[in-house]
């Protein structure tokens, strides 16, 4: 197995800033953080609205499925009754 090249005792990476302009960097990062916070809040509001809409749609779908099942049962019973009447009329 070959040995890895390079020293494992590397010096930690140093942050170099031109003219030590930490105030500008802090202000830039702070504004970026605030923008992201606002975007996250907006997305969370949209997500909450979408979740509520989804819940309402699922409830409506469940109600329609129940009604559809009842109608199919009624149709099957009606068809069976008609078939029975046709059978009696034919005999």
PDB file as gemmi writes it, atoms N, CA and C in Angstrom:
CRYST1    1.000    1.000    1.000  90.00  90.00  90.00 P 1                      
ATOM      1  N   UNK A   1       0.856  -1.172   0.000  1.00  0.00           N  
ATOM      2  CA  UNK A   1       0.000   0.000   0.000  1.00  0.00           C  
ATOM      3  C   UNK A   1       0.898   1.229   0.000  1.00  0.00           C  
ATOM      4  N   UNK A   2       0.708   2.144  -0.960  1.00  0.00           N  
ATOM      5  CA  UNK A   2       1.574   3.324  -1.023  1.00  0.00           C  
ATOM      6  C   UNK A   2       1.279   4.292   0.113  1.00  0.00           C  
ATOM      7  N   UNK A   3       2.293   4.993   0.480  1.00  0.00           N  
ATOM      8  CA  UNK A   3       2.149   5.976   1.550  1.00  0.00           C  
ATOM      9  C   UNK A   3       1.577   7.260   0.978  1.00  0.00           C  
ATOM     10  N   UNK A   4       0.690   7.926   1.726  1.00  0.00           N  
ATOM     11  CA  UNK A   4       0.143   9.195   1.237  1.00  0.00           C  
ATOM     12  C   UNK A   4       1.218  10.272   1.257  1.00  0.00           C  
ATOM     13  N   UNK A   5       1.136  11.138   0.276  1.00  0.00           N  
ATOM     14  CA  UNK A   5       2.106  12.219   0.191  1.00  0.00           C  
ATOM     15  C   UNK A   5       1.605  13.418   0.978  1.00  0.00           C  
ATOM     16  N   UNK A   6       2.510  14.196   1.422  1.00  0.00           N  
ATOM     17  CA  UNK A   6       2.167  15.419   2.141  1.00  0.00           C  
ATOM     18  C   UNK A   6       2.208  15.222   3.637  1.00  0.00           C  
ATOM     19  N   UNK A   7       2.357  16.299   4.318  1.00  0.00           N  
ATOM     20  CA  UNK A   7       2.448  16.259   5.767  1.00  0.00           C  
ATOM     21  C   UNK A   7       1.058  16.208   6.380  1.00  0.00           C  
ATOM     22  N   UNK A   8       0.937  15.437   7.430  1.00  0.00           N  
ATOM     23  CA  UNK A   8      -0.325  15.382   8.156  1.00  0.00           C  
ATOM     24  C   UNK A   8      -0.403  16.500   9.188  1.00  0.00           C  
ATOM     25  N   UNK A   9       0.703  17.164   9.382  1.00  0.00           N  
ATOM     26  CA  UNK A   9       0.765  18.240  10.367  1.00  0.00           C  
ATOM     27  C   UNK A   9       0.660  19.595   9.669  1.00  0.00           C  
ATOM     28  N   UNK A  10      -0.418  19.780   8.949  1.00  0.00           N  
ATOM     29  CA  UNK A  10      -0.598  21.036   8.227  1.00  0.00           C  
ATOM     30  C   UNK A  10      -1.034  22.123   9.192  1.00  0.00           C  
ATOM     31  N   UNK A  11      -0.592  23.322   8.910  1.00  0.00           N  
ATOM     32  CA  UNK A  11      -0.967  24.463   9.730  1.00  0.00           C  
ATOM     33  C   UNK A  11      -2.433  24.801   9.471  1.00  0.00           C  
ATOM     34  N   UNK A  12      -3.179  25.250  10.493  1.00  0.00           N  
ATOM     35  CA  UNK A  12      -4.576  25.609  10.285  1.00  0.00           C  
ATOM     36  C   UNK A  12      -4.694  26.768   9.293  1.00  0.00           C  
ATOM     37  N   UNK A  13      -5.774  26.773   8.579  1.00  0.00           N  
ATOM     38  CA  UNK A  13      -6.022  27.791   7.568  1.00  0.00           C  
ATOM     39  C   UNK A  13      -6.319  29.125   8.238  1.00  0.00           C  
ATOM     40  N   UNK A  14      -5.664  30.154   7.782  1.00  0.00           N  
ATOM     41  CA  UNK A  14      -5.854  31.479   8.369  1.00  0.00           C  
ATOM     42  C   UNK A  14      -6.758  32.302   7.468  1.00  0.00           C  
ATOM     43  N   UNK A  15      -7.591  33.100   8.106  1.00  0.00           N  
ATOM     44  CA  UNK A  15      -8.472  33.989   7.364  1.00  0.00           C  
ATOM     45  C   UNK A  15      -7.702  35.261   7.046  1.00  0.00           C  
ATOM     46  N   UNK A  16      -7.639  35.559   5.774  1.00  0.00           N  
ATOM     47  CA  UNK A  16      -6.957  36.790   5.390  1.00  0.00           C  
ATOM     48  C   UNK A  16      -8.004  37.766   4.859  1.00  0.00           C  
ATOM     49  N   UNK A  17      -7.990  38.943   5.399  1.00  0.00           N  
ATOM     50  CA  UNK A  17      -8.937  39.974   5.010  1.00  0.00           C  
ATOM     51  C   UNK A  17      -8.136  41.189   4.568  1.00  0.00           C  
ATOM     52  N   UNK A  18      -8.497  41.710   3.415  1.00  0.00           N  
ATOM     53  CA  UNK A  18      -7.798  42.885   2.911  1.00  0.00           C  
ATOM     54  C   UNK A  18      -8.104  44.083   3.800  1.00  0.00           C  
ATOM     55  N   UNK A  19      -7.078  44.697   4.277  1.00  0.00           N  
ATOM     56  CA  UNK A  19      -7.173  45.916   5.099  1.00  0.00           C  
ATOM     57  C   UNK A  19      -7.972  45.705   6.384  1.00  0.00           C  
ATOM     58  N   UNK A  20      -8.102  44.467   6.825  1.00  0.00           N  
ATOM     59  CA  UNK A  20      -8.809  44.168   8.068  1.00  0.00           C  
ATOM     60  C   UNK A  20     -10.180  44.848   8.125  1.00  0.00           C  
ATOM     61  N   UNK A  21     -10.950  44.706   7.065  1.00  0.00           N  
ATOM     62  CA  UNK A  21     -12.268  45.340   6.955  1.00  0.00           C  
ATOM     63  C   UNK A  21     -13.335  44.398   7.510  1.00  0.00           C  
ATOM     64  N   UNK A  22     -13.222  44.126   8.812  1.00  0.00           N  
ATOM     65  CA  UNK A  22     -14.146  43.207   9.450  1.00  0.00           C  
ATOM     66  C   UNK A  22     -15.548  43.780   9.542  1.00  0.00           C  
ATOM     67  N   UNK A  23     -15.677  45.066   9.720  1.00  0.00           N  
ATOM     68  CA  UNK A  23     -16.991  45.696   9.853  1.00  0.00           C  
ATOM     69  C   UNK A  23     -17.822  45.496   8.591  1.00  0.00           C  
ATOM     70  N   UNK A  24     -17.197  45.650   7.437  1.00  0.00           N  
ATOM     71  CA  UNK A  24     -17.919  45.484   6.170  1.00  0.00           C  
ATOM     72  C   UNK A  24     -18.331  44.022   5.985  1.00  0.00           C  
ATOM     73  N   UNK A  25     -17.425  43.107   6.340  1.00  0.00           N  
ATOM     74  CA  UNK A  25     -17.749  41.690   6.228  1.00  0.00           C  
ATOM     75  C   UNK A  25     -18.886  41.299   7.159  1.00  0.00           C  
ATOM     76  N   UNK A  26     -18.841  41.815   8.381  1.00  0.00           N  
ATOM     77  CA  UNK A  26     -19.898  41.526   9.353  1.00  0.00           C  
ATOM     78  C   UNK A  26     -21.232  42.075   8.859  1.00  0.00           C  
ATOM     79  N   UNK A  27     -21.223  43.294   8.320  1.00  0.00           N  
ATOM     80  CA  UNK A  27     -22.451  43.895   7.808  1.00  0.00           C  
ATOM     81  C   UNK A  27     -22.995  43.097   6.626  1.00  0.00           C  
ATOM     82  N   UNK A  28     -22.105  42.648   5.748  1.00  0.00           N  
ATOM     83  CA  UNK A  28     -22.522  41.871   4.580  1.00  0.00           C  
ATOM     84  C   UNK A  28     -23.140  40.540   5.003  1.00  0.00           C  
ATOM     85  N   UNK A  29     -22.480  39.852   5.917  1.00  0.00           N  
ATOM     86  CA  UNK A  29     -22.988  38.566   6.380  1.00  0.00           C  
ATOM     87  C   UNK A  29     -24.291  38.732   7.152  1.00  0.00           C  
ATOM     88  N   UNK A  30     -24.419  39.812   7.912  1.00  0.00           N  
ATOM     89  CA  UNK A  30     -25.638  40.076   8.669  1.00  0.00           C  
ATOM     90  C   UNK A  30     -26.809  40.320   7.734  1.00  0.00           C  
ATOM     91  N   UNK A  31     -26.585  41.113   6.686  1.00  0.00           N  
ATOM     92  CA  UNK A  31     -27.684  41.378   5.746  1.00  0.00           C  
ATOM     93  C   UNK A  31     -28.064  40.099   4.994  1.00  0.00           C  
ATOM     94  N   UNK A  32     -27.099  39.274   4.645  1.00  0.00           N  
ATOM     95  CA  UNK A  32     -27.397  38.001   3.984  1.00  0.00           C  
ATOM     96  C   UNK A  32     -28.209  37.101   4.915  1.00  0.00           C  
ATOM     97  N   UNK A  33     -27.851  37.100   6.200  1.00  0.00           N  
ATOM     98  CA  UNK A  33     -28.574  36.297   7.181  1.00  0.00           C  
ATOM     99  C   UNK A  33     -30.010  36.787   7.326  1.00  0.00           C  
ATOM    100  N   UNK A  34     -30.199  38.113   7.361  1.00  0.00           N  
ATOM    101  CA  UNK A  34     -31.544  38.675   7.481  1.00  0.00           C  
ATOM    102  C   UNK A  34     -32.388  38.342   6.260  1.00  0.00           C  
ATOM    103  N   UNK A  35     -31.787  38.419   5.066  1.00  0.00           N  
ATOM    104  CA  UNK A  35     -32.512  38.090   3.840  1.00  0.00           C  
ATOM    105  C   UNK A  35     -32.955  36.625   3.852  1.00  0.00           C  
ATOM    106  N   UNK A  36     -32.063  35.738   4.258  1.00  0.00           N  
ATOM    107  CA  UNK A  36     -32.412  34.326   4.335  1.00  0.00           C  
ATOM    108  C   UNK A  36     -33.496  34.071   5.375  1.00  0.00           C  
ATOM    109  N   UNK A  37     -33.439  34.782   6.484  1.00  0.00           N  
ATOM    110  CA  UNK A  37     -34.452  34.627   7.525  1.00  0.00           C  
ATOM    111  C   UNK A  37     -35.825  35.030   7.002  1.00  0.00           C  
ATOM    112  N   UNK A  38     -35.874  36.139   6.250  1.00  0.00           N  
ATOM    113  CA  UNK A  38     -37.136  36.601   5.672  1.00  0.00           C  
ATOM    114  C   UNK A  38     -37.654  35.587   4.647  1.00  0.00           C  
ATOM    115  N   UNK A  39     -36.765  35.071   3.807  1.00  0.00           N  
ATOM    116  CA  UNK A  39     -37.168  34.075   2.807  1.00  0.00           C  
ATOM    117  C   UNK A  39     -37.694  32.813   3.471  1.00  0.00           C  
ATOM    118  N   UNK A  40     -37.049  32.371   4.534  1.00  0.00           N  
ATOM    119  CA  UNK A  40     -37.478  31.177   5.258  1.00  0.00           C  
ATOM    120  C   UNK A  40     -38.860  31.404   5.866  1.00  0.00           C  
ATOM    121  N   UNK A  41     -39.078  32.577   6.451  1.00  0.00           N  
ATOM    122  CA  UNK A  41     -40.378  32.875   7.052  1.00  0.00           C  
ATOM    123  C   UNK A  41     -41.472  32.870   5.986  1.00  0.00           C  
ATOM    124  N   UNK A  42     -41.177  33.439   4.818  1.00  0.00           N  
ATOM    125  CA  UNK A  42     -42.150  33.459   3.731  1.00  0.00           C  
ATOM    126  C   UNK A  42     -42.468  32.045   3.262  1.00  0.00           C  
ATOM    127  N   UNK A  43     -41.438  31.238   3.112  1.00  0.00           N  
ATOM    128  CA  UNK A  43     -41.640  29.852   2.683  1.00  0.00           C  
ATOM    129  C   UNK A  43     -42.442  29.060   3.712  1.00  0.00           C  
ATOM    130  N   UNK A  44     -42.192  29.316   4.991  1.00  0.00           N  
ATOM    131  CA  UNK A  44     -42.940  28.627   6.044  1.00  0.00           C  
ATOM    132  C   UNK A  44     -44.412  29.013   6.007  1.00  0.00           C  
ATOM    133  N   UNK A  45     -44.708  30.300   5.752  1.00  0.00           N  
ATOM    134  CA  UNK A  45     -46.094  30.747   5.642  1.00  0.00           C  
ATOM    135  C   UNK A  45     -46.770  30.071   4.456  1.00  0.00           C  
ATOM    136  N   UNK A  46     -46.060  30.020   3.318  1.00  0.00           N  
ATOM    137  CA  UNK A  46     -46.612  29.368   2.134  1.00  0.00           C  
ATOM    138  C   UNK A  46     -46.851  27.881   2.402  1.00  0.00           C  
ATOM    139  N   UNK A  47     -45.918  27.273   3.093  1.00  0.00           N  
ATOM    140  CA  UNK A  47     -46.040  25.852   3.419  1.00  0.00           C  
ATOM    141  C   UNK A  47     -47.243  25.613   4.325  1.00  0.00           C  
ATOM    142  N   UNK A  48     -47.458  26.481   5.294  1.00  0.00           N  
ATOM    143  CA  UNK A  48     -48.599  26.339   6.200  1.00  0.00           C  
ATOM    144  C   UNK A  48     -49.903  26.458   5.419  1.00  0.00           C  
ATOM    145  N   UNK A  49     -49.967  27.425   4.504  1.00  0.00           N  
ATOM    146  CA  UNK A  49     -51.172  27.594   3.689  1.00  0.00           C  
ATOM    147  C   UNK A  49     -51.391  26.381   2.798  1.00  0.00           C  
ATOM    148  N   UNK A  50     -50.329  25.855   2.213  1.00  0.00           N  
ATOM    149  CA  UNK A  50     -50.451  24.680   1.354  1.00  0.00           C  
ATOM    150  C   UNK A  50     -50.885  23.448   2.147  1.00  0.00           C  
ATOM    151  N   UNK A  51     -50.366  23.310   3.365  1.00  0.00           N  
ATOM    152  CA  UNK A  51     -50.762  22.179   4.199  1.00  0.00           C  
ATOM    153  C   UNK A  51     -52.247  22.249   4.537  1.00  0.00           C  
ATOM    154  N   UNK A  52     -52.741  23.451   4.858  1.00  0.00           N  
ATOM    155  CA  UNK A  52     -54.160  23.612   5.170  1.00  0.00           C  
ATOM    156  C   UNK A  52     -55.009  23.297   3.941  1.00  0.00           C  
ATOM    157  N   UNK A  53     -54.579  23.760   2.781  1.00  0.00           N  
ATOM    158  CA  UNK A  53     -55.301  23.495   1.539  1.00  0.00           C  
ATOM    159  C   UNK A  53     -55.306  22.001   1.234  1.00  0.00           C  
ATOM    160  N   UNK A  54     -54.166  21.351   1.427  1.00  0.00           N  
ATOM    161  CA  UNK A  54     -54.063  19.910   1.197  1.00  0.00           C  
ATOM    162  C   UNK A  54     -54.998  19.146   2.131  1.00  0.00           C  
ATOM    163  N   UNK A  55     -55.067  19.565   3.375  1.00  0.00           N  
ATOM    164  CA  UNK A  55     -55.931  18.899   4.349  1.00  0.00           C  
ATOM    165  C   UNK A  55     -57.394  19.013   3.924  1.00  0.00           C  
ATOM    166  N   UNK A  56     -57.790  20.195   3.461  1.00  0.00           N  
ATOM    167  CA  UNK A  56     -59.166  20.400   3.017  1.00  0.00           C  
ATOM    168  C   UNK A  56     -59.471  19.542   1.783  1.00  0.00           C  
ATOM    169  N   UNK A  57     -58.532  19.490   0.856  1.00  0.00           N  
ATOM    170  CA  UNK A  57     -58.731  18.696  -0.356  1.00  0.00           C  
ATOM    171  C   UNK A  57     -58.824  17.209  -0.034  1.00  0.00           C  
ATOM    172  N   UNK A  58     -58.005  16.735   0.898  1.00  0.00           N  
ATOM    173  CA  UNK A  58     -58.052  15.325   1.291  1.00  0.00           C  
ATOM    174  C   UNK A  58     -59.385  14.986   1.956  1.00  0.00           C  
ATOM    175  N   UNK A  59     -59.905  15.903   2.778  1.00  0.00           N  
ATOM    176  CA  UNK A  59     -61.200  15.678   3.423  1.00  0.00           C  
ATOM    177  C   UNK A  59     -62.302  15.613   2.375  1.00  0.00           C  
ATOM    178  N   UNK A  60     -62.246  16.505   1.390  1.00  0.00           N  
ATOM    179  CA  UNK A  60     -63.239  16.503   0.316  1.00  0.00           C  
ATOM    180  C   UNK A  60     -63.154  15.207  -0.496  1.00  0.00           C  
ATOM    181  N   UNK A  61     -61.932  14.763  -0.785  1.00  0.00           N  
ATOM    182  CA  UNK A  61     -61.732  13.516  -1.524  1.00  0.00           C  
ATOM    183  C   UNK A  61     -62.293  12.326  -0.755  1.00  0.00           C  
ATOM    184  N   UNK A  62     -62.066  12.293   0.546  1.00  0.00           N  
ATOM    185  CA  UNK A  62     -62.576  11.195   1.370  1.00  0.00           C  
ATOM    186  C   UNK A  62     -64.095  11.176   1.351  1.00  0.00           C  
ATOM    187  N   UNK A  63     -64.706  12.359   1.437  1.00  0.00           N  
ATOM    188  CA  UNK A  63     -66.161  12.466   1.400  1.00  0.00           C  
ATOM    189  C   UNK A  63     -66.694  11.961   0.064  1.00  0.00           C  
ATOM    190  N   UNK A  64     -66.048  12.361  -1.041  1.00  0.00           N  
ATOM    191  CA  UNK A  64     -66.476  11.923  -2.364  1.00  0.00           C  
ATOM    192  C   UNK A  64     -66.299  10.415  -2.546  1.00  0.00           C  
ATOM    193  N   UNK A  65     -65.221   9.860  -2.010  1.00  0.00           N  
ATOM    194  CA  UNK A  65     -65.007   8.417  -2.085  1.00  0.00           C  
ATOM    195  C   UNK A  65     -66.115   7.658  -1.359  1.00  0.00           C  
ATOM    196  N   UNK A  66     -66.518   8.177  -0.206  1.00  0.00           N  
ATOM    197  CA  UNK A  66     -67.591   7.544   0.565  1.00  0.00           C  
ATOM    198  C   UNK A  66     -68.895   7.584  -0.223  1.00  0.00           C  
ATOM    199  N   UNK A  67     -69.218   8.762  -0.777  1.00  0.00           N  
ATOM    200  CA  UNK A  67     -70.447   8.898  -1.558  1.00  0.00           C  
ATOM    201  C   UNK A  67     -70.413   8.003  -2.795  1.00  0.00           C  
ATOM    202  N   UNK A  68     -69.267   7.923  -3.438  1.00  0.00           N  
ATOM    203  CA  UNK A  68     -69.123   7.079  -4.621  1.00  0.00           C  
ATOM    204  C   UNK A  68     -69.328   5.608  -4.275  1.00  0.00           C  
ATOM    205  N   UNK A  69     -68.789   5.183  -3.162  1.00  0.00           N  
ATOM    206  CA  UNK A  69     -68.963   3.801  -2.709  1.00  0.00           C  
ATOM    207  C   UNK A  69     -70.429   3.484  -2.450  1.00  0.00           C  
ATOM    208  N   UNK A  70     -71.139   4.410  -1.808  1.00  0.00           N  
ATOM    209  CA  UNK A  70     -72.563   4.202  -1.541  1.00  0.00           C  
ATOM    210  C   UNK A  70     -73.354   4.106  -2.839  1.00  0.00           C  
ATOM    211  N   UNK A  71     -73.042   4.988  -3.793  1.00  0.00           N  
ATOM    212  CA  UNK A  71     -73.750   4.959  -5.075  1.00  0.00           C  
ATOM    213  C   UNK A  71     -73.482   3.661  -5.832  1.00  0.00           C  
ATOM    214  N   UNK A  72     -72.254   3.181  -5.777  1.00  0.00           N  
ATOM    215  CA  UNK A  72     -71.937   1.916  -6.452  1.00  0.00           C  
ATOM    216  C   UNK A  72     -72.694   0.759  -5.821  1.00  0.00           C  
ATOM    217  N   UNK A  73     -72.820   0.768  -4.488  1.00  0.00           N  
ATOM    218  CA  UNK A  73     -73.594  -0.278  -3.802  1.00  0.00           C  
ATOM    219  C   UNK A  73     -75.058  -0.212  -4.205  1.00  0.00           C  
ATOM    220  N   UNK A  74     -75.625   1.002  -4.275  1.00  0.00           N  
ATOM    221  CA  UNK A  74     -77.015   1.157  -4.672  1.00  0.00           C  
ATOM    222  C   UNK A  74     -77.234   0.685  -6.105  1.00  0.00           C  
ATOM    223  N   UNK A  75     -76.280   1.000  -6.994  1.00  0.00           N  
ATOM    224  CA  UNK A  75     -76.385   0.577  -8.391  1.00  0.00           C  
ATOM    225  C   UNK A  75     -76.337  -0.936  -8.490  1.00  0.00           C  
ATOM    226  N   UNK A  76     -75.448  -1.561  -7.742  1.00  0.00           N  
ATOM    227  CA  UNK A  76     -75.341  -3.017  -7.759  1.00  0.00           C  
ATOM    228  C   UNK A  76     -76.632  -3.651  -7.253  1.00  0.00           C  
ATOM    229  N   UNK A  77     -77.220  -3.091  -6.188  1.00  0.00           N  
ATOM    230  CA  UNK A  77     -78.475  -3.620  -5.653  1.00  0.00           C  
ATOM    231  C   UNK A  77     -79.601  -3.443  -6.673  1.00  0.00           C  
ATOM    232  N   UNK A  78     -79.642  -2.294  -7.335  1.00  0.00           N  
ATOM    233  CA  UNK A  78     -80.672  -2.036  -8.341  1.00  0.00           C  
ATOM    234  C   UNK A  78     -80.524  -2.989  -9.520  1.00  0.00           C  
ATOM    235  N   UNK A  79     -79.281  -3.191  -9.972  1.00  0.00           N  
ATOM    236  CA  UNK A  79     -79.035  -4.115 -11.079  1.00  0.00           C  
ATOM    237  C   UNK A  79     -79.428  -5.545 -10.696  1.00  0.00           C  
ATOM    238  N   UNK A  80     -79.135  -5.926  -9.476  1.00  0.00           N  
ATOM    239  CA  UNK A  80     -79.492  -7.272  -9.011  1.00  0.00           C  
ATOM    240  C   UNK A  80     -81.007  -7.416  -8.962  1.00  0.00           C  
ATOM    241  N   UNK A  81     -81.691  -6.375  -8.505  1.00  0.00           N  
ATOM    242  CA  UNK A  81     -83.157  -6.426  -8.443  1.00  0.00           C  
ATOM    243  C   UNK A  81     -83.743  -6.526  -9.850  1.00  0.00           C  
ATOM    244  N   UNK A  82     -83.206  -5.764 -10.798  1.00  0.00           N  
ATOM    245  CA  UNK A  82     -83.689  -5.832 -12.181  1.00  0.00           C  
ATOM    246  C   UNK A  82     -83.421  -7.207 -12.793  1.00  0.00           C  
ATOM    247  N   UNK A  83     -82.268  -7.765 -12.502  1.00  0.00           N  
ATOM    248  CA  UNK A  83     -81.940  -9.093 -13.022  1.00  0.00           C  
ATOM    249  C   UNK A  83     -82.898 -10.132 -12.434  1.00  0.00           C  
ATOM    250  N   UNK A  84     -83.225  -9.978 -11.170  1.00  0.00           N  
ATOM    251  CA  UNK A  84     -84.154 -10.911 -10.516  1.00  0.00           C  
ATOM    252  C   UNK A  84     -85.549 -10.793 -11.118  1.00  0.00           C  
ATOM    253  N   UNK A  85     -85.982  -9.548 -11.388  1.00  0.00           N  
ATOM    254  CA  UNK A  85     -87.286  -9.341 -12.025  1.00  0.00           C  
ATOM    255  C   UNK A  85     -87.311  -9.926 -13.431  1.00  0.00           C  
ATOM    256  N   UNK A  86     -86.216  -9.736 -14.180  1.00  0.00           N  
ATOM    257  CA  UNK A  86     -86.142 -10.286 -15.536  1.00  0.00           C  
ATOM    258  C   UNK A  86     -86.166 -11.810 -15.503  1.00  0.00           C  
ATOM    259  N   UNK A  87     -85.542 -12.373 -14.487  1.00  0.00           N  
ATOM    260  CA  UNK A  87     -85.504 -13.821 -14.348  1.00  0.00           C  
ATOM    261  C   UNK A  87     -86.905 -14.356 -14.045  1.00  0.00           C  
ATOM    262  N   UNK A  88     -87.629 -13.637 -13.143  1.00  0.00           N  
ATOM    263  CA  UNK A  88     -88.971 -14.065 -12.785  1.00  0.00           C  
ATOM    264  C   UNK A  88     -89.916 -13.912 -13.978  1.00  0.00           C  
ATOM    265  N   UNK A  89     -89.730 -12.833 -14.740  1.00  0.00           N  
ATOM    266  CA  UNK A  89     -90.597 -12.598 -15.896  1.00  0.00           C  
ATOM    267  C   UNK A  89     -90.318 -13.620 -16.990  1.00  0.00           C  
ATOM    268  N   UNK A  90     -89.120 -14.078 -17.120  1.00  0.00           N  
ATOM    269  CA  UNK A  90     -88.750 -15.053 -18.123  1.00  0.00           C  
ATOM    270  C   UNK A  90     -89.196 -16.463 -17.781  1.00  0.00           C  
ATOM    271  N   UNK A  91     -89.371 -16.773 -16.533  1.00  0.00           N  
ATOM    272  CA  UNK A  91     -89.743 -18.142 -16.133  1.00  0.00           C  
ATOM    273  C   UNK A  91     -91.208 -18.354 -16.232  1.00  0.00           C  
TER     274      UNK A  91                                                      
END                                                                             
